[in-house]
Amino acid sequence: MSISKVSVLGLGYIGLPTAAVIASRGLNVIGVDVNKHAVDTINLGLAHIVEPNLDYLVKNVVGSGYLKATMTIEPADAFIIAVPTPFRNEPGREHCPDLSFIKSACDEIAKVLKKGDLVILESTSPVGTTEKVAAWLAQSRNDLTFPQCSGVEADVNIAHCPERVIPGYVLEELVSNDRVIGGISPKCCDRAVELYKTFVQGECIATNARTAEMAKLTENSFRDVNIAFANELSIICDKLDINVWDLIKLTNRHPRVNVLQPGPGVGGHCIAVDPWFIVDSCPEEAKIIKQARLTNDAKPGYVIRKVQAEAKKYSNPTIACLGLAFKADIDDLRESPSVEIVESIAQMNIGEVLAVEPNIQQLPNSLSSTGVELVSYEQAISRADIVVLLVDHQQFKEIDKKALFAKVLIDTRGVILLSEGSDKELELSEMYELA
């Protein structure tokens, strides 16, 4: 293979696992990040993020010399850009994609780029971003040729290969999932496929860069629309005094229906973000996609109002909020609706607010600065008047119902599914507000 050294720019939730997996295949990998703590931690053979088995893998590949982290770019045969693509606000464009991190990565790569190199954009990006990467590199290095002008004869090959893994299963899915690879030229695709086949057991499917970019955005927009339906349904059922969890179980008995589970909103770095890239590109056409985002973004406010209504029944209630991560059994708080809910409740000063998140050691500043206290599950249940279940962590699925008899429970995840099949269950159902 023509690639023996790979540089991964961005050592976060995608970059570090990707770098470690590639290194485990015997390629030399240089991980680059601006975060000194992350770099130092990795070079000690440790992972600075929580992901099953990642610590073990990082320890092995660092110890064997196949992976090292640095804050300074070094020459390589292939460069993988895995940096964030957040939003910035502009007049009339509230969710405008911020490509500054990608641009900075390109500026660094340009310093060491040479003939024969491969540059892959993994960061989820608006359609056309891979072409911008090629243009930025060409502008910085006019001594090299690029595929947008020279096609298959270009000195440098450029492609887009979006990640499509789920936190908690990243290492497994990096290997097992199919990958969509979009090149600016057919040769760009071929070279990128060559690299990914060193560790991907799924199929590597070649297409053009724009289609690959849109494929990732479409995947997450599809999921967002379906979640929005479930979240809207939960609010309707709440108003009509219907148990939404039982309703969904019954509805899904239809052979061609699969309604998803509602929740307190949508979080994470993909589903809560990616649809806005489509909306920003085609604001007049992306009507359903935009409405799904608005529906899901409004769900935390609905939960907050339910908590506020219950709190009014007490003079100074203690409110225990179970879960801060954006999904179960991970430590990732990015775009988490649970964090938004807890922060808003604390800012209302309607009572003492406790937070339980078994996957973190300390609260983010946005919560600690508002007086939220991070406690154990046992402490929270013991002290609480109101329990708000926000994340379906495994620990919370093992809730002892007896401990909740004197509490008001607002269950946004349906962790304890209720049915009217017995007097005991009817008694329990009086404790619940199904958000």
Disulfide bonds with the S-S distance in Angstrom:
none
